[in-house]
Amino acid sequence: MIGVLTHHWAKADKIAEARTLLDGNGLAQSKAPGFGSRETLYSLSDPTKITTLVIWDSNDIYDAWRASPERAVAMAGAEELWSQPPESERFEVA
């Protein structure tokens, strides 16, 4: 299993929209094969920072999700919400 930790920074006037978009992405992910679980974290020190931790069965399954049409639909228009590009890193789950 892998964990994918992604930090997103919403534009200050787009926080609600960013949260809604990421919630929709989480719902779409939950229906994908190989999805394990997902947590959303809201920074206490930076209200624009939204972090997600998603557990997948494997790198290949996560790569398939990233290339899927379902993800493209779920994340449509996301780039307009971010003040900087999201940062993502993959981890092996112990």
Beta strands, then each sheet from edge to edge (+ up, - down):
strand 1: 2-10
strand 2: 35-42
strand 3: 49-56
strand 4: 82-92
sheet 1: 2+ 3- 1+ 4-
end
